[in-house]
């Protein structure tokens, strides 16, 4: 499905859910204003529209939020545990985990510093560096990073709260993780 079809469907779904014409959504370290009448999304910090794939995520999130978000379960699952995740894991690894490993594999504490500063992440005492942070309100991610040694190279994992399956389809979860990996 092309972006044009996906975004049209997302706007139509929102119009069927709410009469309110203006909403605000926080995504990572930015807030976005959503105007249903104008069918526009603008970053409140820069007054510019987000890229189309991020707009679709924001609209999908807002639709689910208006219907009622499930509470986070506190149970962390890997990408492989999402519907179809085992089949697309190699793509997920290449687009999400490898950039994190490349940037922070030799400096796991840098991951904690970056996520704590930019996304209000909270350090968790697991692996060599671990951080939990919300990508949207009510949607936490958990990134773990292990430093390499003489036998094995560095390794990372990005985990989702089990509730993600009730909020996003697997494709939206992947895109969310890709955006995070590209921004840290």
DRENVEXDREN-937924 format. One record per residue: x, y, z of N, C-alpha, C in turn; residue in three letters. Coordinates in Angstrom, 2 decimals, always signed. Example, Ala and Ser with C-alpha at 12.3 -4.5 7.8 and 13.67 -1.06 7.14 Angstrom:
<recs>
+13.19:-5.69:+7.80:+12.30:-4.50:+7.80:+13.20:-3.30:+7.80:ALA .
+12.85:-2.25:+7.08:+13.67:-1.06:+7.14:+12.90:+0.03:+7.87:SER .
</recs>
This chain:
<recs>
+0.85:-1.17:+0.00:+0.00:+0.00:+0.00:+0.90:+1.24:+0.00:UNK .
+0.67:+2.16:-0.92:+1.46:+3.37:-1.01:+1.14:+4.32:+0.14:UNK .
+2.01:+5.27:+0.34:+1.80:+6.23:+1.41:+0.51:+7.03:+1.22:UNK .
+0.18:+7.36:-0.04:-1.02:+8.17:-0.29:-2.27:+7.44:+0.19:UNK .
-2.37:+6.17:-0.13:-3.53:+5.37:+0.29:-3.55:+5.24:+1.81:UNK .
-2.40:+4.94:+2.39:-2.31:+4.75:+3.85:-2.70:+6.03:+4.59:UNK .
-2.22:+7.17:+4.13:-2.52:+8.41:+4.84:-3.99:+8.80:+4.65:UNK .
-4.55:+8.56:+3.47:-5.97:+8.83:+3.25:-6.84:+7.98:+4.17:UNK .
-6.49:+6.71:+4.28:-7.25:+5.82:+5.17:-7.13:+6.26:+6.63:UNK .
-5.94:+6.70:+7.02:-5.73:+7.13:+8.40:-6.56:+8.39:+8.72:UNK .
-6.58:+9.35:+7.79:-7.41:+10.55:+8.00:-8.89:+10.16:+8.08:UNK .
-9.34:+9.29:+7.18:-10.75:+8.87:+7.16:-11.13:+8.17:+8.46:UNK .
-10.24:+7.32:+8.97:-10.53:+6.63:+10.24:-10.68:+7.64:+11.38:UNK .
-9.80:+8.62:+11.41:-9.90:+9.65:+12.46:-11.21:+10.41:+12.38:UNK .
-11.62:+10.76:+11.17:-12.88:+11.49:+11.00:-14.07:+10.69:+11.50:UNK .
-13.98:+9.37:+11.42:-15.06:+8.50:+11.90:-15.04:+8.32:+13.41:UNK .
-13.92:+8.62:+14.04:-13.77:+8.40:+15.48:-14.10:+9.63:+16.30:UNK .
-13.75:+10.82:+15.78:-13.86:+12.02:+16.61:-14.49:+13.18:+15.85:UNK .
-15.19:+14.00:+16.60:-15.75:+15.24:+16.05:-14.78:+16.40:+16.28:UNK .
-13.88:+16.20:+17.24:-12.91:+17.24:+17.57:-11.96:+17.42:+16.38:UNK .
-11.71:+18.66:+16.00:-10.93:+18.94:+14.79:-9.45:+19.20:+15.03:UNK .
-9.06:+19.33:+16.29:-7.67:+19.63:+16.59:-7.17:+18.74:+17.73:UNK .
-5.98:+18.17:+17.54:-5.37:+17.28:+18.54:-3.88:+17.57:+18.61:UNK .
-3.28:+17.15:+19.71:-1.84:+17.25:+19.88:-1.31:+15.87:+20.29:UNK .
-0.19:+15.47:+19.68:+0.43:+14.19:+19.97:+1.92:+14.41:+20.17:UNK .
+2.47:+13.77:+21.20:+3.93:+13.79:+21.42:+4.52:+12.53:+20.79:UNK .
+5.53:+12.72:+19.95:+6.29:+11.61:+19.37:+7.76:+11.90:+19.61:UNK .
+8.40:+11.03:+20.38:+9.79:+11.18:+20.81:+9.98:+12.53:+21.50:UNK .
+10.81:+13.41:+20.96:+11.08:+14.67:+21.66:+10.38:+15.85:+20.99:UNK .
+9.26:+15.59:+20.33:+8.55:+16.66:+19.64:+7.05:+16.51:+19.85:UNK .
+6.35:+17.62:+19.77:+4.89:+17.58:+19.81:+4.39:+18.01:+18.44:UNK .
+3.28:+17.39:+18.04:+2.70:+17.66:+16.74:+1.25:+18.07:+16.90:UNK .
+0.87:+19.08:+16.13:-0.51:+19.53:+16.07:-1.17:+18.87:+14.87:UNK .
-2.33:+18.25:+15.12:-3.07:+17.56:+14.05:-4.36:+18.33:+13.82:UNK .
-4.56:+18.80:+12.60:-5.77:+19.55:+12.23:-6.57:+18.70:+11.25:UNK .
-7.71:+18.17:+11.71:-8.52:+17.29:+10.87:-9.19:+18.03:+9.73:UNK .
-9.56:+19.29:+9.93:-10.20:+20.04:+8.84:-9.24:+20.27:+7.68:UNK .
-8.02:+20.67:+8.00:-7.02:+20.95:+6.97:-6.25:+19.69:+6.55:UNK .
-6.47:+18.61:+7.29:-5.69:+17.38:+7.08:-4.20:+17.70:+7.07:UNK .
-3.78:+18.33:+8.18:-2.38:+18.71:+8.28:-1.82:+18.34:+9.65:UNK .
-0.54:+18.07:+9.65:+0.20:+17.77:+10.87:+1.43:+18.68:+10.86:UNK .
+1.64:+19.39:+11.95:+2.80:+20.28:+12.04:+3.54:+20.04:+13.35:UNK .
+4.85:+20.06:+13.25:+5.69:+20.02:+14.43:+5.52:+21.34:+15.17:UNK .
+5.27:+21.28:+16.46:+5.11:+22.52:+17.23:+6.45:+23.21:+17.46:UNK .
+7.56:+22.46:+17.39:+8.86:+23.10:+17.61:+9.38:+23.79:+16.37:UNK .
+9.02:+23.29:+15.18:+9.56:+23.89:+13.97:+8.52:+24.37:+12.98:UNK .
+7.24:+24.13:+13.30:+6.14:+24.53:+12.43:+6.29:+23.97:+11.01:UNK .
+6.80:+22.73:+10.94:+6.95:+22.05:+9.65:+6.27:+20.69:+9.74:UNK .
+5.78:+20.19:+8.61:+5.16:+18.87:+8.63:+6.21:+17.77:+8.77:UNK .
+5.85:+16.67:+9.43:+6.78:+15.54:+9.50:+6.80:+14.81:+8.15:UNK .
+7.77:+13.94:+7.98:+7.82:+13.09:+6.79:+6.55:+12.23:+6.78:UNK .
+6.17:+11.79:+5.60:+4.91:+11.06:+5.43:+4.82:+9.82:+6.30:UNK .
+5.88:+9.04:+6.40:+5.81:+7.82:+7.21:+5.60:+8.14:+8.69:UNK .
+6.14:+9.25:+9.15:+5.92:+9.66:+10.53:+4.49:+10.19:+10.70:UNK .
+3.99:+10.90:+9.70:+2.59:+11.36:+9.74:+1.64:+10.18:+9.88:UNK .
+1.89:+9.12:+9.14:+1.04:+7.93:+9.22:+1.09:+7.33:+10.62:UNK .
+2.29:+7.23:+11.18:+2.43:+6.71:+12.55:+1.64:+7.57:+13.53:UNK .
+1.77:+8.88:+13.41:+1.07:+9.80:+14.32:-0.44:+9.61:+14.20:UNK .
-0.95:+9.51:+12.98:-2.38:+9.33:+12.78:-2.86:+7.98:+13.30:UNK .
-2.09:+6.93:+13.08:-2.46:+5.61:+13.60:-2.46:+5.62:+15.13:UNK .
-1.45:+6.26:+15.70:-1.40:+6.36:+17.16:-2.60:+7.13:+17.69:UNK .
-2.89:+8.28:+17.09:-4.01:+9.10:+17.57:-5.33:+8.34:+17.47:UNK .
-5.53:+7.61:+16.39:-6.76:+6.80:+16.26:-6.87:+5.81:+17.41:UNK .
-5.78:+5.12:+17.69:-5.80:+4.12:+18.76:-5.97:+4.78:+20.12:UNK .
-5.34:+5.93:+20.30:-5.45:+6.65:+21.57:-6.90:+7.09:+21.81:UNK .
-7.54:+7.58:+20.78:-8.93:+8.02:+20.91:-9.88:+6.86:+21.20:UNK .
-9.54:+5.68:+20.72:-10.34:+4.49:+21.02:-10.03:+3.94:+22.41:UNK .
-8.89:+4.33:+22.95:-8.45:+3.86:+24.26:-7.21:+2.99:+24.14:UNK .
-6.11:+3.49:+24.65:-4.86:+2.73:+24.62:-4.86:+1.68:+25.72:UNK .
-4.32:+0.50:+25.44:-4.14:-0.46:+26.52:-3.01:+0.03:+27.43:UNK .
-3.06:-0.34:+28.67:-1.96:-0.01:+29.57:-0.75:-0.86:+29.23:UNK .
+0.45:-0.29:+29.34:+1.64:-1.12:+29.14:+1.62:-2.28:+30.14:UNK .
+2.06:-3.44:+29.67:+2.03:-4.64:+30.51:+3.27:-4.80:+31.37:UNK .
+4.38:-4.17:+30.95:+5.65:-4.38:+31.64:+6.34:-5.66:+31.17:UNK .
+5.71:-6.38:+30.24:+6.30:-7.59:+29.66:+6.92:-7.22:+28.33:UNK .
+8.22:-7.44:+28.22:+8.97:-7.04:+27.03:+9.05:-8.19:+26.04:UNK .
+8.81:-7.88:+24.76:+8.89:-8.88:+23.71:+9.84:-8.39:+22.62:UNK .
+10.41:-9.35:+21.92:+11.31:-9.00:+20.82:+10.51:-8.83:+19.53:UNK .
+11.15:-8.29:+18.54:+10.52:-8.12:+17.23:+10.04:-9.47:+16.69:UNK .
+10.80:-10.53:+16.93:+10.43:-11.86:+16.44:+9.08:-12.32:+16.99:UNK .
+8.66:-11.79:+18.12:+7.40:-12.20:+18.73:+6.19:-11.44:+18.18:UNK .
+6.43:-10.43:+17.36:+5.32:-9.73:+16.71:+4.82:-10.56:+15.53:UNK .
+3.60:-10.31:+15.12:+3.01:-11.04:+14.01:+3.88:-10.87:+12.76:UNK .
+4.43:-11.96:+12.25:+5.30:-11.92:+11.08:+6.73:-11.52:+11.38:UNK .
+7.04:-11.25:+12.61:+8.37:-10.76:+12.98:+9.51:-11.70:+12.64:UNK .
+9.27:-12.99:+12.75:+10.35:-13.95:+12.44:+10.75:-13.87:+10.98:UNK .
+9.78:-13.60:+10.10:+10.07:-13.56:+8.67:+10.84:-12.31:+8.27:UNK .
+10.66:-11.23:+9.01:+11.28:-9.96:+8.66:+12.39:-9.54:+9.63:UNK .
+12.82:-10.48:+10.47:+13.83:-10.13:+11.47:+15.12:-9.62:+10.84:UNK .
+15.55:-10.22:+9.73:+16.82:-9.79:+9.13:+16.75:-8.33:+8.69:UNK .
+15.59:-7.90:+8.20:+15.39:-6.50:+7.81:+15.40:-5.62:+9.05:UNK .
+14.70:-6.05:+10.10:+14.68:-5.31:+11.36:+16.10:-5.17:+11.91:UNK .
+16.85:-6.24:+11.90:+18.21:-6.20:+12.41:+19.05:-5.19:+11.63:UNK .
+18.94:-5.23:+10.30:+19.74:-4.35:+9.45:+19.36:-2.88:+9.64:UNK .
+18.06:-2.58:+9.73:+17.59:-1.20:+9.78:+17.53:-0.60:+11.18:UNK .
+17.46:-1.45:+12.19:+17.29:-0.95:+13.56:+18.49:-1.28:+14.44:UNK .
+18.79:-2.56:+14.58:+19.82:-2.96:+15.54:+21.24:-2.62:+15.08:UNK .
+21.55:-2.88:+13.82:+22.92:-2.61:+13.35:+23.31:-1.13:+13.45:UNK .
+22.42:-0.17:+13.12:+22.81:+1.23:+13.34:+23.08:+1.57:+14.81:UNK .
+22.31:+0.97:+15.71:+22.54:+1.20:+17.14:+23.88:+0.61:+17.56:UNK .
+24.16:-0.61:+17.10:+25.44:-1.26:+17.42:+26.60:-0.45:+16.85:UNK .
+26.46:-0.01:+15.61:+27.54:+0.74:+14.96:+27.85:+2.03:+15.72:UNK .
+26.81:+2.72:+16.17:+27.02:+4.00:+16.83:+27.46:+3.85:+18.28:UNK .
+26.89:+2.88:+19.01:+27.13:+2.81:+20.46:+27.82:+1.53:+20.93:UNK .
+28.16:+0.62:+20.03:+28.75:-0.65:+20.43:+30.03:-0.51:+21.24:UNK .
+30.83:+0.49:+20.93:+32.08:+0.72:+21.67:+31.88:+1.68:+22.84:UNK .
+30.68:+2.26:+22.96:+30.40:+3.22:+24.01:+28.96:+3.06:+24.52:UNK .
+28.68:+1.94:+25.20:+27.31:+1.71:+25.65:+26.76:+2.83:+26.55:UNK .
+27.60:+3.45:+27.34:+27.13:+4.52:+28.21:+26.66:+5.73:+27.41:UNK .
+27.18:+5.90:+26.21:+26.73:+6.98:+25.34:+25.27:+6.83:+24.96:UNK .
+24.82:+5.59:+24.83:+23.41:+5.32:+24.53:+22.54:+5.83:+25.67:UNK .
+22.93:+5.54:+26.88:+22.16:+6.00:+28.05:+22.13:+7.52:+28.09:UNK .
+23.28:+8.15:+27.91:+23.34:+9.61:+27.94:+22.44:+10.23:+26.88:UNK .
+22.51:+9.70:+25.66:+21.72:+10.25:+24.55:+20.22:+10.09:+24.79:UNK .
+19.81:+8.90:+25.17:+18.38:+8.66:+25.35:+17.83:+9.35:+26.58:UNK .
+18.61:+9.44:+27.63:+18.16:+10.15:+28.83:+17.98:+11.64:+28.54:UNK .
+18.92:+12.19:+27.80:+18.88:+13.62:+27.50:+17.77:+13.95:+26.49:UNK .
+17.73:+13.26:+25.39:+16.81:+13.64:+24.30:+15.39:+13.14:+24.49:UNK .
+15.23:+11.94:+25.05:+13.90:+11.33:+25.10:+13.43:+11.00:+26.52:UNK .
+14.10:+11.58:+27.51:+13.75:+11.35:+28.91:+13.76:+9.87:+29.27:UNK .
+14.74:+9.16:+28.71:+14.88:+7.73:+28.99:+15.36:+7.49:+30.41:UNK .
+15.03:+6.31:+30.89:+15.44:+5.91:+32.24:+16.35:+4.69:+32.13:UNK .
+17.51:+4.80:+32.77:+18.46:+3.70:+32.75:+17.90:+2.50:+33.52:UNK .
+18.13:+1.31:+32.98:+17.77:+0.06:+33.61:+19.05:-0.73:+33.76:UNK .
+19.25:-1.36:+34.90:+20.49:-2.09:+35.15:+20.42:-3.49:+34.55:UNK .
+20.55:-3.54:+33.22:+20.63:-4.80:+32.48:+21.64:-4.61:+31.36:UNK .
+22.19:-5.71:+30.87:+23.20:-5.69:+29.83:+24.32:-4.73:+30.24:UNK .
+25.07:-4.18:+29.28:+26.09:-3.18:+29.61:+25.48:-1.79:+29.64:UNK .
+24.39:-1.61:+28.93:+23.64:-0.35:+28.95:+22.21:-0.67:+28.52:UNK .
+21.25:-0.16:+29.26:+19.84:-0.39:+28.93:+19.05:+0.85:+29.29:UNK .
+18.10:+1.19:+28.42:+17.28:+2.38:+28.62:+15.84:+2.07:+28.20:UNK .
+14.89:+2.56:+28.99:+13.47:+2.50:+28.64:+13.01:+3.94:+28.43:UNK .
+12.24:+4.17:+27.37:+11.71:+5.50:+27.10:+10.42:+5.35:+26.31:UNK .
+9.58:+6.37:+26.37:+8.32:+6.37:+25.63:+8.52:+7.02:+24.27:UNK .
+8.10:+6.33:+23.20:+8.15:+6.94:+21.88:+6.90:+7.79:+21.66:UNK .
+5.76:+7.30:+22.09:+4.51:+8.04:+22.21:+4.08:+7.86:+23.66:UNK .
+3.18:+8.70:+24.15:+2.66:+8.50:+25.49:+2.00:+7.12:+25.55:UNK .
+2.46:+6.29:+26.48:+1.89:+4.96:+26.64:+2.51:+3.89:+25.77:UNK .
+3.55:+4.23:+24.99:+4.23:+3.23:+24.16:+5.74:+3.26:+24.48:UNK .
+6.14:+2.42:+25.45:+7.56:+2.37:+25.80:+8.35:+1.43:+24.91:UNK .
+9.63:+1.75:+24.74:+10.60:+0.87:+24.10:+11.74:+0.63:+25.08:UNK .
+12.40:-0.50:+24.93:+13.49:-0.89:+25.82:+14.66:-1.27:+24.93:UNK .
+15.75:-0.53:+25.02:+16.95:-0.84:+24.23:+18.02:-1.35:+25.18:UNK .
+18.60:-2.50:+24.79:+19.70:-3.10:+25.54:+20.92:-3.16:+24.64:UNK .
+22.08:-2.92:+25.22:+23.33:-2.93:+24.46:+24.41:-3.65:+25.26:UNK .
+25.10:-4.56:+24.57:+26.20:-5.29:+25.18:+27.48:-4.92:+24.47:UNK .
+28.50:-4.64:+25.25:+29.82:-4.32:+24.73:+30.45:-5.61:+24.18:UNK .
+31.19:-5.49:+23.13:+31.88:-6.65:+22.58:+33.11:-7.01:+23.40:UNK .
+33.61:-8.19:+23.16:+34.87:-8.62:+23.78:+35.72:-9.30:+22.72:UNK .
+36.80:-9.98:+23.15:+37.70:-10.59:+22.16:+37.04:-11.74:+21.41:UNK .
+35.96:-12.31:+21.95:+35.29:-13.44:+21.30:+34.08:-13.03:+20.47:UNK .
+33.31:-12.06:+20.97:+32.08:-11.63:+20.29:+32.06:-10.12:+20.11:UNK .
+31.44:-9.68:+19.04:+31.28:-8.25:+18.81:+30.15:-7.70:+19.66:UNK .
+29.95:-6.39:+19.65:+28.86:-5.79:+20.41:+27.50:-6.28:+19.88:UNK .
+26.50:-6.21:+20.73:+25.16:-6.67:+20.36:+24.12:-5.73:+20.97:UNK .
+22.98:-5.63:+20.30:+21.89:-4.78:+20.80:+20.57:-5.50:+20.60:UNK .
+19.60:-5.08:+21.37:+18.23:-5.54:+21.16:+17.30:-4.38:+21.46:UNK .
+16.21:-4.31:+20.73:+15.17:-3.33:+20.97:+13.90:-4.14:+21.25:UNK .
+13.34:-3.92:+22.43:+12.16:-4.67:+22.86:+10.95:-3.76:+22.93:UNK .
+9.81:-4.37:+22.70:+8.52:-3.67:+22.76:+7.74:-4.17:+23.96:UNK .
+6.95:-3.30:+24.57:+6.00:-3.77:+25.55:+4.97:-4.63:+24.81:UNK .
+4.53:-5.70:+25.43:+3.58:-6.62:+24.78:+2.35:-5.90:+24.26:UNK .
+1.96:-4.78:+24.87:+0.77:-4.04:+24.44:+0.91:-3.46:+23.03:UNK .
+2.12:-3.41:+22.48:+2.32:-2.83:+21.14:+1.45:-3.53:+20.10:UNK .
+1.22:-4.82:+20.27:+0.41:-5.58:+19.31:-1.04:-5.13:+19.28:UNK .
-1.49:-4.49:+20.35:-2.86:-3.98:+20.40:-2.94:-2.53:+19.91:UNK .
-1.79:-1.92:+19.68:-1.74:-0.51:+19.27:-1.37:-0.38:+17.80:UNK .
-0.29:-1.03:+17.42:+0.25:-0.91:+16.06:+0.31:-2.27:+15.38:UNK .
+0.20:-2.24:+14.06:+0.51:-3.43:+13.26:+2.04:-3.57:+13.28:UNK .
+2.53:-4.71:+12.84:+3.98:-4.95:+12.86:+4.73:-3.92:+12.02:UNK .
+4.18:-3.54:+10.89:+4.85:-2.54:+10.04:+5.02:-1.21:+10.77:UNK .
+3.99:-0.78:+11.49:+4.10:+0.47:+12.26:+5.13:+0.33:+13.38:UNK .
+5.20:-0.84:+14.01:+6.20:-1.06:+15.06:+7.60:-0.97:+14.47:UNK .
+7.81:-1.55:+13.29:+9.11:-1.50:+12.62:+9.48:-0.06:+12.29:UNK .
+8.55:+0.67:+11.71:+8.84:+2.06:+11.33:+9.16:+2.89:+12.57:UNK .
+8.42:+2.67:+13.64:+8.71:+3.37:+14.90:+10.14:+3.09:+15.33:UNK .
+10.54:+1.82:+15.34:+11.89:+1.44:+15.74:+12.95:+2.01:+14.80:UNK .
+12.65:+2.02:+13.49:+13.59:+2.60:+12.52:+13.80:+4.09:+12.76:UNK .
+12.72:+4.80:+13.04:+12.83:+6.24:+13.31:+13.70:+6.45:+14.56:UNK .
+13.46:+5.66:+15.59:+14.26:+5.77:+16.81:+15.74:+5.53:+16.48:UNK .
+16.02:+4.44:+15.77:+17.42:+4.12:+15.44:+18.08:+5.22:+14.63:UNK .
+17.32:+5.86:+13.76:+17.90:+6.93:+12.93:+18.12:+8.22:+13.71:UNK .
+17.41:+8.38:+14.83:+17.51:+9.63:+15.59:+18.49:+9.58:+16.75:UNK .
+18.93:+8.38:+17.11:+19.86:+8.31:+18.26:+21.29:+8.14:+17.81:UNK .
</recs>
